[in-house]
Amino acid sequence: MTPPNARLTRPQQRFKASYIEGVWEFIRENRTVSWHPAILRRRFDEYLRVLQQAETDPLAGMVPSSRFWLIGAGNRYLGDVDVRHHLNEALQRYGGHIGYKIRPSQRRKGYGKLICRLGIVEARKLGIGDILITCDDDNIASCKVIEANGGRLQDKIDNDQAVLTRRYWVLAGG
Ligand SMILES: CC(C)(COP(=O)(O)OP(=O)(O)OC[C@H]1O[C@@H](n2cnc3c(N)ncnc32)[C@H](O)[C@@H]1OP(=O)(O)O)[C@@H](O)C(=O)NCCC(=O)NCCS
């Protein structure tokens, strides 16, 4: 199933209202967000600059990473994906090259599979060959998303969390 009218874009001002609605949904499901909507409303430009900076001039301990938003019909923000330009030790154990999320109201419509697929395309543009994607062992939806995108399970490792971390590779050769 390929959802219609959904495309990846760079974060930008014109999707501000819809993006903030999406952030409220993540908060309502108790997900930690880096910028609260009250702050975003006042300092959206600054938020966009911080995202840009993460690409070229990341904070200490972080690798450069590119953020994209999935935008659907009616210019609705659907979710986001981070593409990390290379792996550090931490990302090799947890996080990998690609991390994504879909706003709760838009789940189970195929957007998870789509955003992962489009994230892989962006990673390839950056010259990343073999792509590592990780997920919690009990995250059935994410396991399905990764497997639908050709992910091959390497192993399950203990990261001192409640559940093991699955490490999948999407290989350059397919
Ligand atoms: C993981 C996530 C991105 C999936 O998004 P989505 O839009 O629901 O994904 P899709 O609609 O493409 O569904 C993929 C598969 O998972 C299944 N699925 C989705 N949610 C599910 C759930 N809560 N329980 C069981 N299966 C689920 C779908 O039915 C589909 O299965 P199928 O391949 O048999 O048809 C979304 O749940 C999410 O954002 N979760 C929170 C953040 C997160 O876990 N990110 C991944 C970090 S590794």
The ligand as a Gaussian input file, in Angstrom:
#p B3LYP/6-31G(d) Opt

LIG

0 1
 C        6.707000       2.486000      14.094000
 C        5.770000       3.476000      13.371000
 C        6.624000       4.487000      12.630000
 C        4.904000       2.698000      12.384000
 O        4.118000       3.644000      11.692000
 P        2.782000       3.234000      10.905000
 O        2.431000       4.371000      10.052000
 O        1.770000       2.725000      11.841000
 O        3.327000       2.012000      10.020000
 P        2.574000       1.287000       8.823000
 O        1.183000       1.795000       8.718000
 O        3.463000       1.340000       7.641000
 O        2.475000      -0.215000       9.375000
 C        3.523000      -1.128000       9.299000
 C        3.033000      -2.464000       9.834000
 O        2.946000      -2.415000      11.259000
 C        1.630000      -2.766000      11.683000
 N        1.336000      -1.991000      12.872000
 C        1.257000      -0.648000      12.974000
 N        1.001000      -0.310000      14.245000
 C        0.910000      -1.461000      14.937000
 C        0.648000      -1.763000      16.289000
 N        0.441000      -0.798000      17.202000
 N        0.634000      -3.074000      16.669000
 C        0.863000      -4.043000      15.758000
 N        1.121000      -3.817000      14.454000
 C        1.131000      -2.537000      14.058000
 C        0.758000      -2.420000      10.519000
 O       -0.469000      -3.116000      10.575000
 C        1.639000      -2.856000       9.353000
 O        1.590000      -4.269000       9.307000
 P        1.537000      -5.087000       7.924000
 O        2.908000      -4.965000       7.326000
 O        1.236000      -6.485000       8.354000
 O        0.492000      -4.454000       7.078000
 C        4.827000       4.193000      14.385000
 O        4.148000       3.225000      15.138000
 C        5.546000       5.135000      15.306000
 O        5.806000       6.296000      14.981000
 N        5.873000       4.665000      16.526000
 C        6.537000       5.482000      17.520000
 C        7.971000       5.803000      17.142000
 C        8.752000       4.568000      16.786000
 O        8.595000       3.501000      17.381000
 N        9.622000       4.743000      15.785000
 C       10.481000       3.683000      15.325000
 C       11.713000       3.691000      16.123000
 S       12.718000       2.287000      15.661000

